[in-house]
């Protein structure tokens, strides 16, 4: 049977499995099952599955010793600590899969074992992927490590590592594959007695299932299984490139040291797991750690020589699918984040045709507000009913304005005007009034028309949904870094997603969900125990009590950044569903609290694909614009941030840097800025900005000066670029390790004696094409400008009259903001075909 014929048979078989699994789910209520760690084996009858033809698989005879022993030199030492993710284990069940899982889970990698989704085996989602002509792990969710991919489907053992070996190697050209070895006698003894409480053992299930390389019609002897294992090893060695194959002998007494050296992981993380104490009494008292099927990845890795930041290559590549799908179906990228760039290493991402005219038209648009006093409100609301809840429709049509808009008392946290955004909630400004508000592009100069007779298409009407779906298609992580304004933007994005899904359910009863939203915190802890000048960064200890260098922003004080310490990273995961309601794609959105330039935070952002950064409101609006926390001038902190963002986006094709404009303040002062409570009247209310400050206010002017000092507008260096788009993209050239006066990350490391980080950065730059050399060459990258000042220039949308900086939850406001971000990012984030 040829490869293509086999793929077709697998697709046919999968359709059968869907029915068989439904039957088996009913059977599981009465049939005893056991999670084997390596498989789930019920005591059930045999199932006749199609067996893949072997096609001349080599025999073990004459070469037994070499195929039963791991090669310790399979990976050259020059690659130690630099192997690329994901790590995929091709070893057989009961041959160290749990130990592999525990090892990488202990280290802090995101690891999956046996189950790839909450209620789904890896083997099943692999079959689903193959049936759709996708790389094997496409439907299995992202991870750093897949420690066991086989499993029991419809009462038959399915081994993707034997049946789909070529598909794995071809589909994941940058992956590192693992192959585990064990004494044949111990392995045979283990599969003959596992699971201990069920009559049908793993050895029996091997013969009840179609497994490539396992001789049919022969006995279930040690020799038969030894030959089968030898065939598998020889086939793996013949197909997997040598530099991508790590062979692991779990019986080797030095294996913990070998694993620590090869993967740069703390040696103590290695220990045998899932041991049957009745079979291996000598291991009964071994130090073991039980890990669940899924281990959440950490931001820091337990390295062999101490805690270290994880490298950029930590997400699952979707693989090389050129032979399986159309080229427009999937983006490129060396590490799986489907954000495509060119091959020059300059951070200039050019995956899609530019859409500058749409972006410029959006930036030059205006708000169109309709209140209950306008007779046009009723036909407009009839056409737009799908974007409102019934309570909101009542507000918009009513002549009596409820003051509940400032109380956040409603249980639906995604209700407009009343939803808490960060620490602020409600629309409490005296001039506030409910309005149907639409952002009108200058190009069209009209409000988009709707057709009430058609079912609402929320991917058309919600830019938030489109933006996040685009990120999910790219398997990307969007990170917001900034103060409480960025916190509001982060929360508004999650609220918009939940709101749209609720509206979809309300107006389309019986339809599947559009998106599921899950929010969590990732703790960042700094202990109160003083340490030395270096180990606070690695171990969370603060500087010595005698060190007052934080005055110059060299180090964070006890607890972090003053009373504005980043004690946790907030994360929202958005899962999109197909027509059957199954989760298919995932995007991650994070918020990093930073009330000023914070070089100690950026190491936690290494796995971000898109960074949207801003800081402003915690710098004085007059004089030298000093940071209230950092005590630095805004200009200097901007230069440091530009250096970081340029280095970030230039270091990998899967990275995009965005600088958000400062939002307008509407205090009743000459320029709208806040100069202290004493400057405000007792009966203060938020007011329009004076004409002279209508476009920028002071913080955006400082941003422009900093960018002009370090960067060029793209049209100045590329005559083919559209000149009307120049204000949205800056080409910046920096030396990340230059000795400068302002607080770059390099200066921060140097001031704190973080020598290892400096050495790693210098080594990375020395290997970077066109990077830092002995003459101090520069790296070049693009920083995009998310200019949304005019969107927020509505004084009655603030949370209260004494807070004219923060805004209340106006869904149309944030939909317009995220539409502009979508237009900005669409040329650089490669979309997959949207089949929703």
N, C-alpha and C positions, 0 to 999 in steps of 0.2 A: 504493500500500500504506500503510495507516494505521500509527500508532505501535504500537498493541496487536498488530496483525497481524504487524508486524515483530518484536516481542519474542517472539511465539510461534514465528516462523520461526527466530529465533536459537536458541531452546531446542531445536528439532528439529535444527538444524544442529550444535549442540554435541554431541548424542548421536552424530551421524555423525562428528564430529571425534575423539571418543574412540577410535573404531575406526581412523580414518585416521591418527591420531598413533601408534598402536601399530605400524601398518605402516611409517610413516615412520621410526620409531626403528630398525627393522631396516635400512631403506634407508640410514640415516646411516652405517652401518659401511662402505659402499662408495661412497657419493656424497659428493663433496667439498663441505664447507660452510665459510662464512666468517662470523664475527661482524662485521657491518657497523658496529657501534657504533649505527647507527640501525635496522638490521634484519639478519636472517640469511637469506641468499638461496642456496638450492641450485639447481644447474642441473637443473631437473626440468620435466616437462610441466605444462601448464595444468590448473587445477581449476575446475570450473564452480560458483561460489558464488552464492547469491541476492543480487541487487543491490537496495539500498533505493531506493524511489521518491524523487524529488527534491522533488516537491510545490511547484513554483514558485520554485526557487532563483534569485535574481537573476543576471543575466549581467553580465560585466565591461564590456561595450561601453558607451561613453559615459562611463564612470567609472573608467577603467583606472588613472589616476594615483593616486587616493585609496586604492584597494584593493591597490596594490602597494607602498605606502609606509607605514611605521609612523608612528603618531601619537605624537609626543613628549609631548603633554599629556594622554594617556589617563588618567593617574592624577594627581589634584590634589596639589600639593606638601604640603598639610597632612597627607596620608596617608603621606608618605615615612617609612620606618622603622617603620611601624605596620600593615603589611599582614598579614592573618591567614593562618595555615596551614590546610591544606596548600597548597603551590604546585603546580599541575598544568599541564603544558605541553601546549597544543593545537596546537603547531606540527607541521609535516610532517617526515618523515625526511630527513636530510642538510640540515637547515636550522637547525643550531646546537644540536641536542639534547645532544651531547656537551659543548659549551661551557657550556650551562646546568648540566649535571650537575657538571662540574669546578668551576664557580663556587661553587655552594652546598656542594659537598663540601669545597672548600678552606675555606669559611667555618666549617664545623663542623656543618652541618645533616645530618640523616639523609636520604640521597638514594638513589633507585633509578632505574636506567636500563635500559630494554629488558627486563630480568628483574626480577620483583618478588619471587620466591622463588628459592631456591638453584638449583632445576632447572626453573623454570617461567617462561615469558614473561608479562609483564604482560598482553598481549593475551589469553592463554589464561585467566588467573584472572579477568579482566574478563568474559569470556564465561560462565565458570562462575557468577559473581555474578549476571549478568543472567538466566541460565537459572533461577535460584532466586528471581527477582523481588526481588533485593537491589540496593542501590546499587552502582555498577560496581566499586569498589575493595575491597569488603567482604572478598573472599577473597584479597586480594593482600598482606596484611600491612601493618603501620603504617609510615609514613615522614613526613618533613616535606615532601619534594620528590619528585614523579614527573616526571622530566625527559624520558622517552620511554615512551609507553604502547602504541605500535603494535608489530606484529611479524608474523613469517611463521608461520602455523599451517596444517599439512597442505599445505604448498607453495603457500599463497595469502597475499597481503598483507592483513592486517586492520587497519583504521584506526579505533579506537574514537572518536578525536576528530572524525571525520565521521559515523560510524554511530550514535554514542550521545551526541551533543553535548547534547541536551536532558536526557538522563538524568544526565550529569555536573553540569550547572548546577543542576538541580532537586535532585539527591541530595546536593550539597555546597554549601549556601547560604552558608557562611562562607569557602569556599575562594577563593584568588586564582589566576586563570588567566593563563597566559603565552601569547603568540602571537608567534612569531619570523618575521622577514622577511629576505629575501636577494635579491640581484640575480637576476632570472629567468634571465639568461644563465648565471650561475655555477651556479645550482641545476640547470638543465637539463643543463649540462655534467657536473655531479657525478653525478646519477642515471643519466646515460648511460654512465658509466665506473666505476660502483661496484656491486659490489666488483671490484677490478682483476684478480683472478685467476680469476674465474668467468665463463663465457660469458653466462649469463642475468643481465642487469643490472637494477638497480632500476627503471629506466624500463620495461623489458619486463614486470616483475612487476606494475606498476600496471595494465597492460592485461590481464594474465592473471587479475586478481582483481576482484570486485565492489566498487567504491569509489563512494560517494555523491558526486555532483557531477562525476565524470569522464565526459565525453561518450563514449558507446559508438559504435562503428562509424566513428570518425574516426581520422586519422593520429596518429602519436606525435611531433608537432612541438612546437616551442617555444611556438607560439601556443596549442595545445591545453592544455599544462600551465600556461601563464600564465592562461588562462581558468579552469581548474580551481582554481588557487590563489586567484584573485580571488573566485570563488564561495565558497570556504571562508572567506576573510576576511570577506566581507560577511555571511555566515551567522553567524559567531562574533560579530561586532559587533552583529548584530540580537538575539541571544539572551542573551549574557553582559552583565550590568549594567556600565555604563562604569566604575564605581569598583572593579570587581573584575577588570578586564582590563588587563594590562601588555603593551604592544606593544614588541617588541625588534628593532631592525635590527642584525644581527650585522656588517654591512658598515660601519656608521657608525664613523668613527675616534674618536668621543667616547663610544662605548658603554660602555667601562669606567667612566668617570666617571658616566654615567647610571645604570648598575646599582648602583654604590656608593651613590649618593644615594637611589635608590628603595628599596633593600633594606637600607641601613645596613650594608654589608659592605665589608671592606677592598678597595680598588680593584685591588690586585695579584692578587686571586683571579680576575679575568677574563682569559681567554686562549683562543684557538681551540684546540679539541681534535679528535682524530680526523681530522687533515688528510691528504689524499692528496697527497703531495709531488710526484707526477708531474703533477697537475692544477694545483696551487697552489705553484709553486716559490718564490714570494716569501714564503711562509709556512713554508718548510722549516726555517728556522733560528729560527722564532718560539719564544718560551718557552712550552712546553706541559708539562702534567702529566697523566700517564695515570692515570685513576681506574678502579677495578673497577666492576662493575655496581651494587654496593651499597657505599655509604659510611656507616660507622657514625657516628651523631651524637655530638657532643661536648657536654659540660656547659657550656662557655663558647664564645661566638661571636666570630669575628674581625670586630669592628665597624669602621666607617670611621675612628673616632677612638680605636681601641684595643680590647682584649679586653673583652667585656661578658658578663654572665650572660644566658642565654637567657630569653625571656619565657615565661609560662605556656602560651601557645597553640602547642605544638610537636608535638602528636600528631594523627594523622589522624582527623577526624570521620567517624563512620559515616554521617553525612548525614541528610537528611530522607526517611525511608522511609515516611511515612504513607500514600502511595498504593501502596506496594509490599508492605507487610506489616502485620499487625495491630499496634495500638499497644502491646500487651504484649510484642511481640517485641524492642523496642529502647528504650533509655533516651535521655533528652535530654542536653543539655550543649552549650555553644557551641563547645568545642574538641575534642570527640571522646572525652574520657574520660567514659564513661557513668555519671557519679555525679551524681545529680540533686538540686537544691535548689529552694527557692522563689525568688521574684523580688524579695525585699526586700533582698537584698545583706547579710543579717546572718549568713550562715554557718549558718543553721538548715536542715539537710537533712532533708526529709520526703517521701521518694519512696515508701515502703512503709508499710503499717499497722504500728504498733509491736508488738513482741513482748516487752514488759518482763516479763511474768509468767514466760516461759520463762527469761529471763536471771536473774531473781531466784531462781527455783527452782534454777538451775545454781549460782549463787553461794552458795546455802545448802545445797548437797549435801555428800557425804562420800565417802571412799574405801572400797571394799569389796575387801579383799585375800584371796586364797585361796592357800595354799601346798601343797606335796606332802603335808604331814601331814593335810590335810583330805580326807576321802573324796569330797567334792563336786568335787574338782579334775578327776576323770576325765570325768564327763559334761559339765562346763563346757568342758573342752578339746576334747571331741568336737564340741560345738556351735560352738566358736570356732576351729577348726583353720585357717580361711582367713586369720586375722590373724597366724599364726605360721609361721616357717620350721621345718623338721624339727629342726634343732639346738636351737632354742628349746623345742620341745615336749619334747625329751629333758631339758632343764634343769628344766622345770617339773614333770615327773613323777618326777624322780630324788630319792632320799633322800640322795645324796651331793652336797654343794654344791661345785662346781668353783671354785677360786680364779682361774681364767682370767678371771673377770669384771673383774679389775682390770688386765689386761695389754693389752687391745685387740689381740690377736694374730691374730684371724680376718680373712680376706681380704675377706669381705663387710662393707663399711663401714656397711651399714644394719642389721646384726644388733644386736638389743637388748642393752643392757648393755656391749657391746664397741666401739661406734662412738665415734670421736673427735668431741667437740662443742667446736668452737673449739680452745682450747689444752688442754682437759682431756678425759680419757677413762677409761672403766672405772668400775665400781662397787666401790670398795675399802674401804668402811666395814665395820668388824668385824661390825656387826649386820645386814649386808646378807643378803637371801635372795631367790631368784627367786619372784615371785608373779604370779598372774593378777589384775590390778588393774583395777577398773572404777569410774568416778566415777558415783555414784548421786544423781540429782536429788532434792531434798527433796520435790518435788511428787508423785513417783511412789513414792519410798522403796523401790524395787526395782531389781534389775539387769535391764537390757533383755534380753528373751528373743530367741533366735535359732532359726532353722529349718534344721537341717543338711541337709535334703533339697533345699533350694533352692540354686541357684547364688549365690555371694556377690555382693552388690551393693556395690562399694566406695564408691560415691558416697553410699550410706546409712551404711556403717560407718565411713567416714573423714571426720571434720569438716575435716581439713587439705585433703583433696581438694576438698571442697565449697567451702571458703573461697577457695581459689586459683582454682577454676573460676568462682566468682562474680566474682572480680577480673578473670579473663580475659574473661568475658562483658562486663564493663564496660570492657575495654581499659585497665586501671588499673595503676598502679605503687604498690606498698606499700613504705614505707621505714622501717627500724628505725634509730634513732639512740640510741646509748648505749655502755656499757662492755662488758666481756667477757661479762656475763650476756646482754645483747642479742645479742652475737655468737653465743652458744650457741643462743638462740632462733631466730636467723636460720638457722644450720646445721641445727638440728632440723627446721625447716620443709622444707628441701630434702631432708633424709634421709627424712622421712616420705613425701614425694612419690615418691622413688625406691623406697622400700621397698614402698609400696602397688602401684606398677607391677610390681615384681618378684614380689610375691605374686599379683597378678592373672595374670601369665604362668605362674606355677607351678601355680595352681589352675584356670586356664582355658587349657590348651594350645591353640595354634592361633588364639587370639583376638588382635585387634589391640591395640596398646599403648593404655593409658589416657592417659598423659602422658609427655612427654619433658622432661628437665631438663638445662639447659646452664648452667654457671657460668663467670664470668669476672671479671677485675679491671679496673677503670678507674683508671689511675694518676693520682695527685695529687702533683705534684712541686714542691718548693721548693728552689731552688738554694742553694748556700752562698755565693753572691756577695752582699754587702750592697747594698741599694738605698736609696731614700729612704722616707719614712714613708707614701707612698701607693702606690708601684708594686709593693710586695711582693704586694699583693692581686691586682693585675692580671697580673703577670708571674712570680709565684712567687719573688720575691727577698725575703730576710729584712730586718728593720729594720737601721738603722745599728748598728755595734758599740757605739757610745756610748749607745744607747737601752736603758734598763733598765725600760721601762714594762710589760714582761710581768709584773713582780711584781704589778701591779694588773690583770692579764689584759687589758691594752689591745691587745697584739700577741703573736703566737706567737713563740717563740724560734727560733734556727736549726734547721731541719729540721721545724718544726711544733710540736706540742703536747708538749714535753718528750720523753721516750722513749716517749710514747704518741701519737706523731704519726699522723694519718690520712694514710698514704702512698698509699692506694688506696681506692676505693669498690668493695665487693664486690657483684656482681649475679648473681642466679639468674633465668633465664627458664624459664617453664613453658609448654610447648606442649601443647594438648589435641587429641585426634584424633577424627575421625568414624568411622563404621562401616567405611569403606574404609581406615582407617589414615592418612588425610591429616591434616596439621596444620591446624587450623581457627582456634583462638583462642590468644592469648598473654597471660600475666601476667608482670609484672616485680617482683621482690622485691630490695631493696637493703639493705646495711648500711653505716652511716656511723659510724666509730669516734669516740666522744666520751667522755672520762673526766671529764667535768664540762661545765658550760655553755660552749659553743664558738661564739660568734657568727660566727667566721670560716668555719665549716662550712656555715652555713645557705644561703648563696648557691648551693651545689651541690645544694640540695634543691628548687629551683624547679619541677622537672618531676615531683615526687612528687604523687600523688593522696591517699594516706593516709600520714601521718607518725605513727609510734608512737615516743614519746620517753621516756627515763628517764635519770636519773643519781642515784646515791645512795652506793654502796659506797665511793667514793673521797672521801667526806666523813667527818669524824670522827663517831662515834656519840654523843659526849658534848660538853658545853660549847656553843660556838656553832656546832658542826657545820661547821667550816671545810673547804673543798675542799683536798685534798692537792696538787692541781695549780693550781687557779684562785686559791687563798688567799681566796676569797670565802665568806661564809656561805651555807649551803644555801638559806635563806629568800630571800636576795637573788637568787641564781641562779634559783630557782624563779619569782620575780616576772618576771625577764627572759624566761625560757622561756615563761611564760604569755602575756606580751605578744607574743612572736613567734608562738606557735601561734594565738592569737586573730586576729592580723593575717593570718596565712597562710590560715586557713579562711574568713575574712570576705572575702578579696580575690577569690574566684572560687567559683562554685557547684560546681566539680569537685574541691573540697578538703575533706578530713576530718582533724581533729587528734585524737590519742589520747594520753593519758598513762598509762603502765604503772605499776602499783603496784610498790613494792620487794618483792623476794622474801625469804622468811625465811632468816635465818642460824641455824645450829644448833650454835654453839660452846658448850662447857661453861662458860658464864658466867651471870651472874644473869639477863640478858635475851637471851642467844643471840648478841649482837654480838661482833665481833672487836676486842679492845683491845690487841693486840700479842702476840708470841710468848711473852714473859715471863709473861704472865697465864695461859698454858695449861700444863697438866701434860705431862710428858714422854710419858706413855702416853695422850694425849688421844684421845677419840673423839667423834663428832658425837652430840648429845643432844637430847631434846625441849625445846621452849621452855617457860619457866615460864608458869603460868596467867595471870599479870598481863599478859603480852605476847603472848598467843596470837593476837590478831586483827590486830595492826598492826606492832609494833616501832616504833622511834623515827622512821625515815625517812618512813613513811606518815603519821605524825602531823604532821610538818613539811609534807608535801604538803597535808594537809587545811587546815592553818592558812593556807598561801599561797593556796589556792583560795578560802577563805572571805574573805580580804582583798580579792581582786580580782573575784570571781565570785559568782553566785547560783545556787542549785539551781533547776532548771527549774520545779519545782512551786511555788516561791515567786513566780514571775512569770507563770505560766500555770496558771490554775485548772483547765483541762481536762486538764493533764498527769497521768499516773499517778504518784501520790506515792510509791509503792513503788520507783520507778525513779530517784529523784532523785540517789542517790549515783553514778550512772553518767554523768550529763550535767551539765555546768556551763555556764551562760551568762555569758560574760565580756565586760567592756567596758573597752577600753584606748585610750590615745593613743600610737600607735607612735612619734611623734616628740617626745614630751614630754621635757623635761630632768629626769632623775631621777638618783639616786645609784647605783643598781645598773646593771649592764652590759648594757643592751639593745643590739640590733643598731644602732639609731640612735646611741647613745652611742659604740659601737665605731667606727662610721664617722666620727663627729664627732671623736673623739680621734685618729683616724688621717688626718684631712683628706681623707676620701673624698668630696669635694664632689659629684661626678657622681652617686654613688649616693644621696646625700641629696636632690639636686634631683629625681632620677627618682622617688624615693619620695614626696616632697612633691607632685609633679605628679600621680602616680597617686592619691594620697589626695584631692587637690583635685577630681579628676574622679569620685571615687567617690560614688555616691548615698548621702547621709547621712553622708559621711566627714568628714575633718578640715577645719575651716573656720578663719576668722580668730579665732574665739573658743575654739579648742581642743576642738572636739567629738570624740567618741570613735567607734571602730568596735566592733561587737559580733559575737561569734562563739561557737560552741559547742565545748567541749573534752570529749571522752568519756573516761571512766575505765575502763581495763582492769584490773579488780581480780582478781588471780590468786594472792594471798598464800596462801590456804588450799589451793590445788591443790599447791603445792610444800612444804607443811608435813609432809614425810615425811623424817625424819632419816637413814634408811639409804639414801636415793637420792643422796647426795652422792658426789663422785668419790673422796675419800679422807678419812681421819680428821683430817688437818691442814688440810683445805680444806672447810669446812662452809658455803661460799657457793655454789660451782659444783655442778652436778648431772651425773649420768651419763645416758646415753641410755636413757630409759624411754619407748617409743613411746606407751603409753597416757597417760602424764603430759602429753606435748605434744599429743596428740590432744585431751585435755580442755581444755588451754589454748587451742588454736586453735578449739575449739567455742565457747568463751566469747567469743572475738574475733569469730567468725562471727555469733553472736547479737547482739553489740554493733553490728556494722557492717551487718547485713542491712537495717535500716530506712533506711540512707543510701547504700548502694551498690545501684543499680538492677540487678536480674538480668535477663538474657535468658532465654527459654525454654530449658531444658536438654533437649536431644534425645538425650543419650548413653544 
